[in-house]
Amino acid sequence: MSALIGVMAEATDLVYSLFPALKPDPAERQVASASIVKVDRGVALGEYTSRIERERPADLDACLPGDVYYIRQSLEGFKSRSTRIEFYTYRVGRGRLQRAFPTVSGVDPRLEVRPSRTTDLSIVQAWVQWPYRSGRFFIRFEIYREKGLLSLVDSKPFVISQRKYGRFFQECNGGDPPRGA
């Protein structure tokens, strides 16, 4: 019996040496960090969905203005364990933006990430709609594993006005006014 166990242990070691991705993550240490590596300003939702090869939104929604953030996520000890990135829009000096579309104020959509290696570095794209309000804003990206906050990163502040929002929307849509946000 002990010979059989020894052969099985050697076979398992051989499989893991040939296919290291199959080896379970020991999860001895779990570390997460995030940074914003690039921002594409003024990207219509329709253009963004074309970039990531998703279904284009219908009608006026395709012209909703926003920015695309490229978030570098570094994870260690999360192999085969999903994490998610949530984002929220904050008005500088006033706190989190309330009573706005979820694509502006946060939580929806959540970006799910499932690392395939013990140490994983990935860049995730996130389109965030501009608020249809005037002021200085920043975006906070938070990385979660289940209910635990692992890391967060804030964008640099930016200025938006209803006039700028409306002008962007009208240029994209050929003159039709934006929906209320």
C-alpha positions in Angstrom: 0.0 0.0 0.0 2.8 2.4 0.9 4.5 1.6 -2.4 1.3 2.6 -4.3 1.1 5.9 -2.4 4.8 6.6 -3.2 4.2 5.9 -6.9 1.1 8.2 -6.9 3.1 11.0 -5.2 5.9 10.6 -7.8 3.4 10.6 -10.6 1.7 13.8 -9.2 5.1 15.5 -9.0 5.9 14.5 -12.6 2.5 15.9 -13.8 3.2 19.2 -12.0 6.7 19.5 -13.4 5.4 18.9 -16.9 2.3 21.1 -16.5 3.0 23.7 -13.8 -0.3 25.5 -14.4 -2.1 22.5 -12.9 -0.3 22.8 -9.5 -2.7 24.2 -6.9 -1.8 27.7 -5.5 -0.6 27.3 -1.9 -2.2 30.7 -1.1 0.4 31.2 1.6 0.5 34.8 0.8 -2.2 36.9 -0.9 -1.2 40.3 -2.2 -3.0 42.6 -4.7 -2.1 46.0 -6.1 -3.6 48.2 -8.8 -2.4 51.2 -10.8 -3.7 53.2 -13.8 -1.3 52.9 -16.6 -3.2 54.9 -19.3 -6.4 56.8 -19.9 -8.1 57.3 -23.3 -10.3 60.4 -22.9 -13.5 61.1 -24.8 -14.4 57.6 -26.0 -18.1 56.9 -27.0 -19.6 53.8 -25.6 -20.2 52.4 -29.2 -16.5 52.9 -30.0 -15.4 51.1 -26.8 -17.7 48.1 -27.4 -16.2 47.8 -30.9 -12.7 47.8 -29.4 -13.5 44.9 -27.1 -15.6 43.1 -29.7 -18.9 43.3 -27.8 -22.4 44.0 -29.1 -22.8 47.7 -30.0 -25.4 49.4 -27.8 -28.6 50.5 -29.5 -29.4 54.0 -30.7 -28.4 57.0 -28.6 -26.5 54.9 -26.0 -23.7 54.3 -28.5 -22.8 58.0 -28.2 -22.6 58.2 -24.4 -19.2 59.8 -23.6 -16.7 58.4 -21.3 -13.1 57.5 -20.7 -11.3 54.2 -21.0 -9.0 53.4 -18.1 -6.3 50.7 -18.4 -5.8 49.3 -14.9 -2.8 47.1 -14.1 -3.7 44.5 -11.6 -1.0 42.5 -9.9 -2.2 39.5 -8.0 -0.2 36.9 -6.0 -1.9 33.9 -4.3 -5.2 34.1 -6.2 -4.8 31.4 -8.8 -8.2 30.1 -9.8 -9.9 32.5 -7.4 -11.9 35.3 -9.0 -11.4 38.9 -8.1 -13.5 41.8 -9.3 -12.9 45.5 -10.0 -15.6 48.0 -9.0 -15.4 51.7 -9.8 -17.0 54.8 -8.4 -17.1 58.4 -9.5 -16.3 61.0 -6.9 -16.8 64.7 -7.0 -13.6 66.3 -5.7 -14.2 67.6 -2.2 -17.8 66.3 -2.0 -17.6 62.5 -1.9 -19.1 59.8 -4.0 -21.5 60.8 -6.8 -25.0 59.8 -6.0 -28.2 59.5 -8.1 -26.6 58.9 -11.4 -26.6 56.0 -13.9 -24.7 52.9 -12.6 -22.2 53.3 -15.4 -21.4 56.7 -13.8 -21.8 56.2 -10.1 -20.4 52.7 -9.9 -21.0 49.1 -9.0 -22.3 48.2 -12.5 -20.6 46.8 -14.4 -18.2 44.8 -12.3 -15.1 43.5 -14.0 -14.4 39.9 -13.1 -10.9 38.6 -13.3 -9.8 35.0 -12.7 -6.0 34.5 -12.6 -4.6 31.3 -14.1 -1.2 31.5 -12.3 0.0 32.0 -8.8 1.5 35.3 -9.7 -0.6 37.2 -12.3 -0.2 40.6 -13.9 -2.9 41.8 -16.1 -4.2 45.0 -17.6 -8.0 45.4 -17.6 -9.9 48.0 -19.7 -12.7 49.8 -18.0 -15.0 52.3 -19.7 -16.5 54.8 -17.3 -19.3 57.2 -18.5 -18.8 60.9 -17.9 -21.2 62.4 -15.3 -23.8 64.7 -16.9 -22.9 67.3 -14.3 -20.4 70.1 -14.2 -17.4 69.9 -11.8 -14.1 68.2 -11.0 -14.3 64.5 -10.6 -12.0 61.4 -10.1 -12.7 57.7 -10.5 -11.8 55.2 -7.7 -11.1 51.6 -8.8 -11.4 48.9 -6.0 -10.3 45.3 -6.3 -12.3 42.8 -4.2 -12.1 39.1 -3.5 -15.6 38.1 -2.3 -16.4 40.9 0.3 -12.8 41.8 1.1 -11.2 45.0 -0.3 -7.7 44.1 -1.6 -6.5 47.3 -3.2 -7.7 50.6 -4.6 -6.4 53.3 -6.9 -7.7 56.8 -7.7 -7.5 58.5 -11.1 -6.2 62.0 -11.5 -9.0 64.6 -11.2 -10.6 65.7 -14.4 -13.1 68.5 -15.3 -16.5 67.8 -17.0 -19.2 70.3 -17.9 -22.7 69.7 -19.1 -21.8 71.8 -22.2 -18.8 69.5 -22.9 -20.9 66.4 -22.4 -23.7 67.7 -24.7 -21.2 68.8 -27.4 -19.5 65.4 -27.4 -22.9 63.6 -27.6 -24.2 65.8 -30.4 -21.0 65.5 -32.5 -21.2 61.7 -32.2 -24.9 61.5 -32.9 -25.3 64.1 -35.6 -27.1 66.7 -33.6 -29.6 64.8 -31.4 -29.6 66.0 -27.7 -28.4 63.6 -25.0 -30.8 61.7 -22.7 -31.0 63.0 -19.1 -28.4 61.4 -16.8 
